[in-house]
Amino acid sequence: MWTQCACAKQAADIGGEALYITPAPGTRRVFGVGAQALSNSGGPEISSEGLDPRRRRLLFRSWHRGIREMDMVYGRFADAHISALSEAELADYEKLLELRDQQVFDWVFGAKPIEPAYDTPVFRRLLAFHEDGKTIK
């Protein structure tokens, strides 16, 4: 039979036991991440409860991209505008969501010119929303 060493009894970030990382003042740690970071990190700020299935799916897809930056770009835009988009605008938005994240990221942040086929009113609205500082908190 083996014996447990004394060091194994002190878990790093559990309860009131000793911490090896000191949290910033005014925060608490949740699963290794500061709680304030979790509350500002994203996720839908609106409920999908009143939305039709197509809009719910687009809202979900907007917040579950391949890279976190695009979650913020698409997700915050969808929170603000998904319920007001027309059927034609929803179709344009779906086409944008089909593109690779890196490609749209480059367009949004000005690294590459926008391809004319995707320079739609919906994309210009997304750009304006992002440029107004409403995308990243």
N, C-alpha and C positions, 0 to 999 in steps of 0.2 A: 504494500500500500504506500502511496506517495503522500507527501505533505505539501500543503500550499504555502508558498513563501509569503511573508508579510506584505511585500509590495503588490501582490496580486489582489489584496483586499481593498486597496485604495484605487478606485476607478477614476479616470481622468476628469470627466465632465459630468459626473452623476451627482444629483442632489446637492447637499451642502458640503460635500467632501472637497478636498484640495483640488484646485484647478491648475493645470499647467499653462493655460492661456487665460489671461485676465480680460474679461469682456470690457468693452468701452463703457464709460459712464452712461447710465440711462438705458442700457440695453440688457437683455437677458439672452442666454443661448438656448436655441431650439435645434436639436439634431445637428449641432456643430455650426449653425448659422445664426448670426444675430437676429433677433426677432424683428427689429426695425427693418433689416434688409429684406426679410420675408414679406412684410407688409407693403413694401414699395417695389417689390421685384416683378410684380405683374400677375396676370390672371384676370379673367373678365371682371370688370367693375360693374357690369350690368347683368341682370338675370336673363337667361334665355327663355324664361317661362312664358312670356307673351308672344314669342316669335314663332313663325311657321317653321316647319322642318328644314327647309332650304337655308334660311337665315341662321338657324341654330347650328347647322353643320358648318356654315361659313364662319360663324363666330368661334366655334371650336377649332377649326383649322387655322384661323388667324392667330390664336394663342398657342398653338402647338406646332411650331415650325422647327426647322433643323438647328437654327442658331438663335440664341436668346435675343440678340439685337432685333431680329426680324419679328420675334414674338411681340416686342415692344412697338415696332413700326406698324405692323398689321393689326395687332390686338387692340391697341388704343384707338386706332382709326375705326376699327369695327365697332368697338364700344360706343363711339360717338355717332357713327353714321349708318350702321347696318340696318336699322329699322326704317330709315328714310330712303334707302336706295330703291330705284325703280327696278323692274325686271331686267331691262336692258343693262342697267348699271351693275346689277348683280352678276349678269353674264360676263361683263368686262372684269369685274372683281375676281370671279372664279378663274378667268384666264390668267390673271396676275398670280393667283395662288398656285397655279400649276407650274409656274416658272421656278427655276433653281433660286434658292435664297441668296446666294452670292451674287447672282446676276442683278436681282432687284436691289440688293444692298448697294452695289456699285452705282446704280442709277440714283438711288435716293441720296446717297452721300456725295454724289458728283464725281466719282472716280471714272465713270465712263458715260458717254452720251446715251440717251434713251433711244431704243430702237423705235422707229416710226410706227410700227404695227401695235406697239404697246403704249404709245403716247396718247392715251384716251382721256376724256374728261375725268373719269374716275381716278386714273393715275395722277393727273394734275391736282385733283382734290386731295389725294393722299400726300403728295409732295407739299402742298400748301399747309396741310394739317401738321405735317412733320416740321416744316420750316417755322411755323408759329410757335414751336417749342412745346407742343402738346404731346409729343411722342415720348420723350425720355424725361422722367421726373428727376 
